[in-house]
């Protein structure tokens, strides 16, 4: 174990790595409930996605720990699941089997990119301001979905949206749950979102809104409903090239940014470089591919991994412990299903996760109109069009146009011009 994980070299112990694993696990545990909730909105079976989420997370995180030796957890990404369910399946009326086919293709492409230097070229081709805007826009979109699910924001025939009825018991519970989670976060409580869900669930039970299932534990079941159900031919028949690109782009940026951030916090960067980059990125790429096979949206490295690093996690042993703990949750499907049935319990987590994703906006130079306005369009378009791909497309079209008008075409990477043309075609001729 010492040789495999280099515990002495990184000045850590098995106990410290276990503590870090437990901390990260509790911090990100909300995903095993929230992800099935979101994907069940796309007519996927809750239990099947619950099992798929956990198995996919276990496999990808285990690969990360054993082969890359980083204390980084991998699981289906927030934002990616929203794009899968609300944009691809619900808005475009694409069967979830075909959407999974797009995920599988994106995963295979990510595998190929991770084995070559093109990954670096692609990342460097996109301006930093647009990268920050993509993450922030997804965050705003996720928060908007949480506000809708909680009933805090509702539909309106004249203004499209308006404030909800706070006297509604479910909406009131969501507001209380949001307040509890925010208080826990304010006091720097580890796993605040998870404990927020637990406290809100207890309140729901006290108010008679939640029925405790008679069976708390159960053997994993239902995976056959999504296992190997992806439809690759349907992807090409429906021309979902922009969907594949969006899955690939978001996964690439999220994974890269998170891994570099966690590695930097753990003191594992060497002269500004990211050691063992290839196996680390392969872990996520394999996770996305396995996820499509099992039946879930693309995976990404979890920023919650920093919580484990903050208590001393420095090696892949942390990731191994996270994977093992994930395995235990496989047997809690009945209680997970009961909690997921009440939107007020999970909605606060969506709202707060969206808030966290807005952090990158501070890095945008808002005085530079050529960089800032395309970024603004990406952020504002995602929730207003209810489409992550549309937001990205609008920003990627406007950015090179502004640069061309200002005579700064040389500042735009040639790949971005290609993206702009493809997105223009998609938005103008293929989006209706």
One Martini backbone bead per residue (centre of mass of N, CA, C, O) as a GRO file, in nm:
protein
  432
    1UNK     BB    1   0.057   0.063  -0.020
    2UNK     BB    2   0.296   0.255  -0.004
    3UNK     BB    3   0.389   0.222  -0.303
    4UNK     BB    4   0.120   0.287  -0.447
    5UNK     BB    5   0.056   0.579  -0.271
    6UNK     BB    6   0.286   0.733  -0.123
    7UNK     BB    7   0.257   0.816   0.186
    8UNK     BB    8   0.535   0.922   0.285
    9UNK     BB    9   0.597   1.117   0.053
   10UNK     BB   10   0.307   1.274   0.130
   11UNK     BB   11   0.255   1.288   0.432
   12UNK     BB   12   0.072   1.023   0.518
   13UNK     BB   13  -0.216   0.823   0.616
   14UNK     BB   14  -0.460   0.598   0.643
   15UNK     BB   15  -0.637   0.762   0.835
   16UNK     BB   16  -0.637   1.027   0.674
   17UNK     BB   17  -0.758   0.902   0.413
   18UNK     BB   18  -1.019   0.809   0.544
   19UNK     BB   19  -1.119   1.084   0.639
   20UNK     BB   20  -1.120   1.208   0.355
   21UNK     BB   21  -1.317   1.008   0.227
   22UNK     BB   22  -1.558   1.067   0.413
   23UNK     BB   23  -1.581   1.370   0.356
   24UNK     BB   24  -1.628   1.358   0.051
   25UNK     BB   25  -1.866   1.164   0.053
   26UNK     BB   26  -2.062   1.347   0.219
   27UNK     BB   27  -2.044   1.599   0.029
   28UNK     BB   28  -2.145   1.414  -0.245
   29UNK     BB   29  -2.406   1.235  -0.173
   30UNK     BB   30  -2.640   1.392  -0.314
   31UNK     BB   31  -2.609   1.262  -0.605
   32UNK     BB   32  -2.766   0.984  -0.550
   33UNK     BB   33  -3.039   1.159  -0.561
   34UNK     BB   34  -3.034   1.392  -0.772
   35UNK     BB   35  -2.973   1.241  -1.034
   36UNK     BB   36  -3.229   1.059  -1.044
   37UNK     BB   37  -3.427   1.292  -1.036
   38UNK     BB   38  -3.347   1.425  -1.303
   39UNK     BB   39  -3.361   1.164  -1.494
   40UNK     BB   40  -3.662   1.096  -1.430
   41UNK     BB   41  -3.759   1.341  -1.608
   42UNK     BB   42  -3.667   1.141  -1.867
   43UNK     BB   43  -3.805   0.853  -1.804
   44UNK     BB   44  -3.628   0.727  -1.593
   45UNK     BB   45  -3.537   0.499  -1.373
   46UNK     BB   46  -3.456   0.549  -1.055
   47UNK     BB   47  -3.314   0.284  -0.965
   48UNK     BB   48  -3.130   0.259  -1.210
   49UNK     BB   49  -2.981   0.533  -1.171
   50UNK     BB   50  -2.883   0.484  -0.888
   51UNK     BB   51  -2.699   0.246  -0.964
   52UNK     BB   52  -2.543   0.382  -1.197
   53UNK     BB   53  -2.419   0.611  -1.033
   54UNK     BB   54  -2.255   0.436  -0.835
   55UNK     BB   55  -2.095   0.251  -1.025
   56UNK     BB   56  -1.963   0.474  -1.190
   57UNK     BB   57  -1.822   0.612  -0.951
   58UNK     BB   58  -1.657   0.373  -0.856
   59UNK     BB   59  -1.491   0.317  -1.110
   60UNK     BB   60  -1.366   0.600  -1.162
   61UNK     BB   61  -1.246   0.646  -0.875
   62UNK     BB   62  -1.070   0.392  -0.868
   63UNK     BB   63  -0.893   0.467  -1.108
   64UNK     BB   64  -0.788   0.726  -0.988
   65UNK     BB   65  -0.650   0.594  -0.737
   66UNK     BB   66  -0.473   0.357  -0.872
   67UNK     BB   67  -0.344   0.525  -1.139
   68UNK     BB   68  -0.316   0.846  -1.036
   69UNK     BB   69  -0.307   0.921  -0.727
   70UNK     BB   70  -0.583   1.077  -0.645
   71UNK     BB   71  -0.816   1.270  -0.430
   72UNK     BB   72  -1.050   1.204  -0.661
   73UNK     BB   73  -1.378   1.242  -0.750
   74UNK     BB   74  -1.625   1.059  -0.949
   75UNK     BB   75  -1.925   1.184  -1.118
   76UNK     BB   76  -2.207   1.283  -1.206
   77UNK     BB   77  -2.280   1.587  -1.345
   78UNK     BB   78  -2.365   1.890  -1.283
   79UNK     BB   79  -2.551   1.993  -1.576
   80UNK     BB   80  -2.530   1.740  -1.746
   81UNK     BB   81  -2.801   1.627  -1.639
   82UNK     BB   82  -2.973   1.871  -1.722
   83UNK     BB   83  -2.912   1.861  -2.022
   84UNK     BB   84  -3.013   1.579  -2.071
   85UNK     BB   85  -3.311   1.616  -1.961
   86UNK     BB   86  -3.414   1.921  -2.044
   87UNK     BB   87  -3.295   1.944  -2.339
   88UNK     BB   88  -3.271   1.677  -2.497
   89UNK     BB   89  -3.535   1.530  -2.403
   90UNK     BB   90  -3.763   1.742  -2.337
   91UNK     BB   91  -3.728   1.979  -2.545
   92UNK     BB   92  -3.646   1.773  -2.804
   93UNK     BB   93  -3.776   1.489  -2.786
   94UNK     BB   94  -3.559   1.274  -2.687
   95UNK     BB   95  -3.474   0.980  -2.626
   96UNK     BB   96  -3.279   0.851  -2.376
   97UNK     BB   97  -3.127   0.643  -2.548
   98UNK     BB   98  -3.004   0.855  -2.741
   99UNK     BB   99  -2.865   1.027  -2.527
  100UNK     BB  100  -2.677   0.795  -2.441
  101UNK     BB  101  -2.538   0.775  -2.713
  102UNK     BB  102  -2.402   1.055  -2.690
  103UNK     BB  103  -2.241   0.986  -2.438
  104UNK     BB  104  -2.077   0.755  -2.555
  105UNK     BB  105  -1.937   0.914  -2.779
  106UNK     BB  106  -1.809   1.124  -2.593
  107UNK     BB  107  -1.643   0.917  -2.430
  108UNK     BB  108  -1.473   0.811  -2.666
  109UNK     BB  109  -1.354   1.085  -2.745
  110UNK     BB  110  -1.225   1.139  -2.468
  111UNK     BB  111  -1.035   0.903  -2.480
  112UNK     BB  112  -0.877   0.999  -2.729
  113UNK     BB  113  -0.793   1.279  -2.619
  114UNK     BB  114  -0.644   1.168  -2.358
  115UNK     BB  115  -0.413   1.026  -2.555
  116UNK     BB  116  -0.362   1.322  -2.645
  117UNK     BB  117  -0.278   1.667  -2.724
  118UNK     BB  118  -0.564   1.783  -2.803
  119UNK     BB  119  -0.667   1.863  -2.529
  120UNK     BB  120  -0.490   2.117  -2.498
  121UNK     BB  121  -0.577   2.261  -2.756
  122UNK     BB  122  -0.879   2.284  -2.688
  123UNK     BB  123  -0.854   2.440  -2.422
  124UNK     BB  124  -0.679   2.685  -2.544
  125UNK     BB  125  -0.898   2.783  -2.761
  126UNK     BB  126  -1.058   2.875  -2.514
  127UNK     BB  127  -1.149   3.131  -2.356
  128UNK     BB  128  -1.165   3.200  -2.028
  129UNK     BB  129  -1.433   3.359  -2.020
  130UNK     BB  130  -1.602   3.127  -2.148
  131UNK     BB  131  -1.548   2.915  -1.934
  132UNK     BB  132  -1.670   3.066  -1.696
  133UNK     BB  133  -1.951   3.105  -1.828
  134UNK     BB  134  -2.035   2.813  -1.854
  135UNK     BB  135  -2.037   2.742  -1.554
  136UNK     BB  136  -2.226   2.975  -1.463
  137UNK     BB  137  -2.466   2.910  -1.647
  138UNK     BB  138  -2.520   2.632  -1.528
  139UNK     BB  139  -2.571   2.734  -1.243
  140UNK     BB  140  -2.818   2.911  -1.309
  141UNK     BB  141  -2.984   2.679  -1.425
  142UNK     BB  142  -2.992   2.499  -1.173
  143UNK     BB  143  -3.121   2.707  -0.984
  144UNK     BB  144  -3.379   2.741  -1.151
  145UNK     BB  145  -3.471   2.449  -1.118
  146UNK     BB  146  -3.487   2.458  -0.808
  147UNK     BB  147  -3.699   2.686  -0.793
  148UNK     BB  148  -3.916   2.528  -0.944
  149UNK     BB  149  -3.933   2.264  -0.771
  150UNK     BB  150  -4.003   2.431  -0.501
  151UNK     BB  151  -4.201   2.692  -0.585
  152UNK     BB  152  -4.066   2.978  -0.583
  153UNK     BB  153  -4.093   2.935  -0.893
  154UNK     BB  154  -4.338   3.018  -1.147
  155UNK     BB  155  -4.560   3.020  -1.374
  156UNK     BB  156  -4.655   3.277  -1.632
  157UNK     BB  157  -4.846   3.403  -1.891
  158UNK     BB  158  -4.695   3.700  -1.905
  159UNK     BB  159  -4.392   3.661  -1.746
  160UNK     BB  160  -4.347   3.333  -1.724
  161UNK     BB  161  -4.249   3.434  -1.430
  162UNK     BB  162  -4.290   3.385  -1.068
  163UNK     BB  163  -4.384   3.391  -0.761
  164UNK     BB  164  -4.473   3.187  -0.521
  165UNK     BB  165  -4.637   2.994  -0.272
  166UNK     BB  166  -4.541   3.014   0.064
  167UNK     BB  167  -4.796   2.848   0.189
  168UNK     BB  168  -4.691   2.611   0.070
  169UNK     BB  169  -4.561   2.340   0.217
  170UNK     BB  170  -4.338   2.268   0.009
  171UNK     BB  171  -4.216   2.549  -0.022
  172UNK     BB  172  -4.157   2.599   0.278
  173UNK     BB  173  -3.964   2.359   0.309
  174UNK     BB  174  -3.755   2.459   0.103
  175UNK     BB  175  -3.683   2.718   0.252
  176UNK     BB  176  -3.588   2.583   0.510
  177UNK     BB  177  -3.374   2.403   0.377
  178UNK     BB  178  -3.208   2.637   0.265
  179UNK     BB  179  -3.146   2.771   0.537
  180UNK     BB  180  -3.000   2.533   0.666
  181UNK     BB  181  -2.773   2.504   0.456
  182UNK     BB  182  -2.663   2.795   0.487
  183UNK     BB  183  -2.588   2.776   0.785
  184UNK     BB  184  -2.388   2.542   0.755
  185UNK     BB  185  -2.203   2.694   0.558
  186UNK     BB  186  -2.141   2.940   0.745
  187UNK     BB  187  -2.010   2.715   0.960
  188UNK     BB  188  -1.834   2.508   0.794
  189UNK     BB  189  -1.983   2.248   0.728
  190UNK     BB  190  -1.946   1.943   0.655
  191UNK     BB  191  -2.175   1.834   0.443
  192UNK     BB  192  -2.417   2.042   0.421
  193UNK     BB  193  -2.605   1.925   0.201
  194UNK     BB  194  -2.657   1.652   0.330
  195UNK     BB  195  -2.763   1.758   0.607
  196UNK     BB  196  -2.988   1.924   0.482
  197UNK     BB  197  -3.146   1.682   0.374
  198UNK     BB  198  -3.188   1.541   0.646
  199UNK     BB  199  -3.335   1.766   0.801
  200UNK     BB  200  -3.563   1.806   0.593
  201UNK     BB  201  -3.667   1.514   0.616
  202UNK     BB  202  -3.751   1.528   0.911
  203UNK     BB  203  -3.956   1.756   0.872
  204UNK     BB  204  -4.133   1.606   0.668
  205UNK     BB  205  -4.211   1.386   0.872
  206UNK     BB  206  -4.336   1.573   1.092
  207UNK     BB  207  -4.546   1.699   0.865
  208UNK     BB  208  -4.646   1.442   0.684
  209UNK     BB  209  -4.471   1.424   0.390
  210UNK     BB  210  -4.313   1.164   0.500
  211UNK     BB  211  -4.256   0.821   0.427
  212UNK     BB  212  -4.134   0.557   0.577
  213UNK     BB  213  -4.004   0.290   0.472
  214UNK     BB  214  -4.022  -0.045   0.554
  215UNK     BB  215  -3.759  -0.052   0.366
  216UNK     BB  216  -3.423   0.035   0.386
  217UNK     BB  217  -3.310  -0.222   0.268
  218UNK     BB  218  -3.157  -0.329  -0.056
  219UNK     BB  219  -3.109  -0.478  -0.331
  220UNK     BB  220  -2.997  -0.420  -0.620
  221UNK     BB  221  -3.217  -0.267  -0.873
  222UNK     BB  222  -3.307  -0.203  -1.229
  223UNK     BB  223  -3.058  -0.187  -1.432
  224UNK     BB  224  -3.192  -0.329  -1.687
  225UNK     BB  225  -3.342  -0.056  -1.787
  226UNK     BB  226  -3.035   0.081  -1.878
  227UNK     BB  227  -2.862  -0.144  -1.969
  228UNK     BB  228  -2.759  -0.116  -2.283
  229UNK     BB  229  -2.973   0.131  -2.408
  230UNK     BB  230  -2.818   0.263  -2.614
  231UNK     BB  231  -2.848   0.489  -2.916
  232UNK     BB  232  -2.650   0.552  -3.186
  233UNK     BB  233  -2.817   0.583  -3.449
  234UNK     BB  234  -3.008   0.807  -3.336
  235UNK     BB  235  -2.799   1.032  -3.331
  236UNK     BB  236  -2.763   1.053  -3.648
  237UNK     BB  237  -3.064   1.074  -3.728
  238UNK     BB  238  -3.083   1.355  -3.537
  239UNK     BB  239  -2.823   1.532  -3.534
  240UNK     BB  240  -2.639   1.525  -3.237
  241UNK     BB  241  -2.363   1.697  -3.249
  242UNK     BB  242  -2.399   1.927  -3.039
  243UNK     BB  243  -2.439   1.736  -2.800
  244UNK     BB  244  -2.169   1.598  -2.805
  245UNK     BB  245  -2.001   1.857  -2.781
  246UNK     BB  246  -2.116   1.951  -2.511
  247UNK     BB  247  -2.037   1.713  -2.341
  248UNK     BB  248  -1.733   1.732  -2.404
  249UNK     BB  249  -1.675   2.026  -2.319
  250UNK     BB  250  -1.773   2.022  -2.024
  251UNK     BB  251  -1.606   1.785  -1.926
  252UNK     BB  252  -1.329   1.901  -1.995
  253UNK     BB  253  -1.343   2.161  -1.821
  254UNK     BB  254  -1.429   2.051  -1.548
  255UNK     BB  255  -1.205   1.845  -1.509
  256UNK     BB  256  -0.958   2.024  -1.540
  257UNK     BB  257  -1.020   2.241  -1.325
  258UNK     BB  258  -1.059   2.049  -1.082
  259UNK     BB  259  -0.792   1.894  -1.085
  260UNK     BB  260  -0.607   2.138  -1.056
  261UNK     BB  261  -0.729   2.245  -0.791
  262UNK     BB  262  -0.683   1.994  -0.612
  263UNK     BB  263  -0.377   1.958  -0.663
  264UNK     BB  264  -0.297   2.235  -0.552
  265UNK     BB  265  -0.413   2.199  -0.263
  266UNK     BB  266  -0.233   1.924  -0.219
  267UNK     BB  267   0.060   1.973  -0.348
  268UNK     BB  268   0.092   1.813  -0.658
  269UNK     BB  269   0.226   2.021  -0.807
  270UNK     BB  270   0.488   2.055  -1.073
  271UNK     BB  271   0.584   2.332  -1.198
  272UNK     BB  272   0.273   2.366  -1.301
  273UNK     BB  273   0.225   2.062  -1.322
  274UNK     BB  274   0.035   1.754  -1.411
  275UNK     BB  275   0.066   1.468  -1.290
  276UNK     BB  276  -0.078   1.203  -1.429
  277UNK     BB  277  -0.288   1.302  -1.648
  278UNK     BB  278  -0.381   1.064  -1.820
  279UNK     BB  279  -0.518   0.876  -1.600
  280UNK     BB  280  -0.708   1.096  -1.497
  281UNK     BB  281  -0.867   1.142  -1.764
  282UNK     BB  282  -0.939   0.844  -1.813
  283UNK     BB  283  -1.126   0.810  -1.572
  284UNK     BB  284  -1.347   1.000  -1.683
  285UNK     BB  285  -1.386   0.874  -1.962
  286UNK     BB  286  -1.470   0.598  -1.853
  287UNK     BB  287  -1.706   0.700  -1.685
  288UNK     BB  288  -1.879   0.801  -1.923
  289UNK     BB  289  -1.893   0.531  -2.075
  290UNK     BB  290  -2.008   0.361  -1.843
  291UNK     BB  291  -2.256   0.537  -1.794
  292UNK     BB  292  -2.393   0.475  -2.066
  293UNK     BB  293  -2.418   0.171  -2.010
  294UNK     BB  294  -2.575   0.193  -1.734
  295UNK     BB  295  -2.745   0.492  -1.709
  296UNK     BB  296  -2.590   0.791  -1.744
  297UNK     BB  297  -2.449   1.071  -1.723
  298UNK     BB  298  -2.184   1.245  -1.729
  299UNK     BB  299  -1.876   1.278  -1.596
  300UNK     BB  300  -1.687   1.426  -1.314
  301UNK     BB  301  -1.498   1.609  -1.133
  302UNK     BB  302  -1.502   1.685  -0.784
  303UNK     BB  303  -1.487   1.967  -0.586
  304UNK     BB  304  -1.544   1.813  -0.312
  305UNK     BB  305  -1.249   1.703  -0.282
  306UNK     BB  306  -1.142   1.946  -0.109
  307UNK     BB  307  -1.251   1.845   0.164
  308UNK     BB  308  -1.047   1.610   0.190
  309UNK     BB  309  -0.789   1.778   0.160
  310UNK     BB  310  -0.842   1.963   0.416
  311UNK     BB  311  -0.787   1.679   0.603
  312UNK     BB  312  -0.522   1.533   0.422
  313UNK     BB  313  -0.565   1.445   0.138
  314UNK     BB  314  -0.306   1.295  -0.115
  315UNK     BB  315  -0.427   1.023  -0.230
  316UNK     BB  316  -0.579   0.743  -0.379
  317UNK     BB  317  -0.696   0.627  -0.112
  318UNK     BB  318  -0.928   0.820  -0.091
  319UNK     BB  319  -1.075   0.717  -0.347
  320UNK     BB  320  -1.111   0.426  -0.253
  321UNK     BB  321  -1.292   0.493  -0.010
  322UNK     BB  322  -1.515   0.629  -0.172
  323UNK     BB  323  -1.589   0.382  -0.341
  324UNK     BB  324  -1.669   0.198  -0.101
  325UNK     BB  325  -1.892   0.384   0.013
  326UNK     BB  326  -2.066   0.380  -0.238
  327UNK     BB  327  -2.132   0.078  -0.225
  328UNK     BB  328  -2.312   0.093   0.030
  329UNK     BB  329  -2.548   0.273  -0.101
  330UNK     BB  330  -2.684   0.051  -0.277
  331UNK     BB  331  -2.870  -0.047  -0.006
  332UNK     BB  332  -3.054   0.257  -0.007
  333UNK     BB  333  -3.295   0.294  -0.214
  334UNK     BB  334  -3.562   0.336  -0.051
  335UNK     BB  335  -3.476   0.603   0.093
  336UNK     BB  336  -3.400   0.759  -0.162
  337UNK     BB  337  -3.682   0.748  -0.296
  338UNK     BB  338  -3.836   0.897  -0.071
  339UNK     BB  339  -3.675   1.167  -0.089
  340UNK     BB  340  -3.713   1.217  -0.404
  341UNK     BB  341  -4.036   1.255  -0.397
  342UNK     BB  342  -3.942   1.539  -0.262
  343UNK     BB  343  -3.847   1.837  -0.391
  344UNK     BB  344  -3.781   2.002  -0.123
  345UNK     BB  345  -3.522   1.830  -0.050
  346UNK     BB  346  -3.341   1.881  -0.330
  347UNK     BB  347  -3.356   2.184  -0.425
  348UNK     BB  348  -3.143   2.329  -0.243
  349UNK     BB  349  -2.897   2.192  -0.375
  350UNK     BB  350  -2.931   2.316  -0.653
  351UNK     BB  351  -2.909   2.614  -0.574
  352UNK     BB  352  -2.623   2.597  -0.438
  353UNK     BB  353  -2.460   2.474  -0.667
  354UNK     BB  354  -2.511   2.711  -0.856
  355UNK     BB  355  -2.364   2.918  -0.683
  356UNK     BB  356  -2.079   2.790  -0.695
  357UNK     BB  357  -2.062   2.815  -1.021
  358UNK     BB  358  -2.038   3.146  -1.016
  359UNK     BB  359  -1.742   3.217  -0.925
  360UNK     BB  360  -1.596   3.279  -1.213
  361UNK     BB  361  -1.700   3.575  -1.273
  362UNK     BB  362  -1.461   3.731  -1.127
  363UNK     BB  363  -1.252   3.659  -1.381
  364UNK     BB  364  -1.393   3.864  -1.551
  365UNK     BB  365  -1.350   4.122  -1.788
  366UNK     BB  366  -1.595   4.373  -1.785
  367UNK     BB  367  -1.436   4.601  -1.962
  368UNK     BB  368  -1.428   4.384  -2.196
  369UNK     BB  369  -1.656   4.357  -2.440
  370UNK     BB  370  -1.544   4.120  -2.622
  371UNK     BB  371  -1.545   3.917  -2.369
  372UNK     BB  372  -1.799   3.980  -2.186
  373UNK     BB  373  -2.055   3.959  -2.367
  374UNK     BB  374  -2.041   3.660  -2.448
  375UNK     BB  375  -2.047   3.567  -2.155
  376UNK     BB  376  -2.322   3.688  -2.086
  377UNK     BB  377  -2.485   3.527  -2.298
  378UNK     BB  378  -2.433   3.251  -2.181
  379UNK     BB  379  -2.555   3.295  -1.899
  380UNK     BB  380  -2.847   3.407  -1.986
  381UNK     BB  381  -2.935   3.184  -2.201
  382UNK     BB  382  -2.966   2.918  -2.051
  383UNK     BB  383  -3.227   2.979  -1.877
  384UNK     BB  384  -3.403   3.128  -2.106
  385UNK     BB  385  -3.377   2.861  -2.310
  386UNK     BB  386  -3.327   2.588  -2.165
  387UNK     BB  387  -3.005   2.582  -2.278
  388UNK     BB  388  -2.676   2.507  -2.290
  389UNK     BB  389  -2.609   2.492  -2.595
  390UNK     BB  390  -2.720   2.770  -2.672
  391UNK     BB  391  -2.538   2.941  -2.496
  392UNK     BB  392  -2.272   2.850  -2.619
  393UNK     BB  393  -2.336   2.919  -2.915
  394UNK     BB  394  -2.376   3.226  -2.888
  395UNK     BB  395  -2.094   3.291  -2.773
  396UNK     BB  396  -1.925   3.153  -3.010
  397UNK     BB  397  -2.035   3.355  -3.228
  398UNK     BB  398  -1.985   3.646  -3.107
  399UNK     BB  399  -1.685   3.657  -3.040
  400UNK     BB  400  -1.552   3.651  -3.332
  401UNK     BB  401  -1.710   3.891  -3.442
  402UNK     BB  402  -1.596   4.110  -3.256
  403UNK     BB  403  -1.299   4.062  -3.333
  404UNK     BB  404  -1.329   4.126  -3.634
  405UNK     BB  405  -1.438   4.417  -3.607
  406UNK     BB  406  -1.163   4.495  -3.432
  407UNK     BB  407  -0.911   4.350  -3.572
  408UNK     BB  408  -0.872   4.048  -3.384
  409UNK     BB  409  -0.837   3.764  -3.528
  410UNK     BB  410  -0.561   3.657  -3.400
  411UNK     BB  411  -0.704   3.595  -3.109
  412UNK     BB  412  -0.839   3.364  -3.270
  413UNK     BB  413  -0.884   3.049  -3.282
  414UNK     BB  414  -0.947   2.844  -3.542
  415UNK     BB  415  -1.140   2.652  -3.388
  416UNK     BB  416  -1.349   2.876  -3.315
  417UNK     BB  417  -1.448   2.926  -3.603
  418UNK     BB  418  -1.563   2.645  -3.640
  419UNK     BB  419  -1.761   2.656  -3.406
  420UNK     BB  420  -1.921   2.902  -3.506
  421UNK     BB  421  -2.030   2.774  -3.766
  422UNK     BB  422  -2.170   2.529  -3.639
  423UNK     BB  423  -2.357   2.692  -3.446
  424UNK     BB  424  -2.497   2.862  -3.659
  425UNK     BB  425  -2.629   2.626  -3.804
  426UNK     BB  426  -2.776   2.512  -3.559
  427UNK     BB  427  -2.942   2.775  -3.475
  428UNK     BB  428  -3.069   2.837  -3.768
  429UNK     BB  429  -3.147   2.522  -3.896
  430UNK     BB  430  -3.160   2.287  -3.632
  431UNK     BB  431  -3.342   2.406  -3.367
  432UNK     BB  432  -3.661   2.346  -3.497
   0.00000   0.00000   0.00000
